[in-house]
């Protein structure tokens, strides 16, 4: 996908996706990898605060607003009447890195691990209906046929699995 090695973390709401993604980023960076993430959010999210200068710039009609400091920068793009960009279009904007973890984007044809928590079993599991689910991470016993099943909190084992799946050699 756009020159990046990409691995997804999918699951329904409250399935543990964000916590798992956070643990995987920490484990990967501790092993020396450069990791980027892409998070798919609800359609009307905002990372800006009303009244902030950048918020005022967007409200005035700017399409892109860049906020830059000595510690970080962010570029916000208002879609206005444009359609939501594809995952590939977002990946094209990311700087080079060793791998990109993608949280959400359930329907993308990328290798992914399905997060499952006992409390979030109200929806139909993604596997076996999604052929791109290559493993499951759960906080309870799961029947997954031929797929590997990991403990939702076992970031070291899941990280090794992701690196092996993407063919990334140890640093």
Helices and strands as residue ranges (DSSP letters): E 6-10, H 17-30, E 35-39, H 53-60, E 64-68, E 73-77, H 87-93, E 99-103, E 112-116, G 118-120, E 133-138, E 148-151, H 155-166
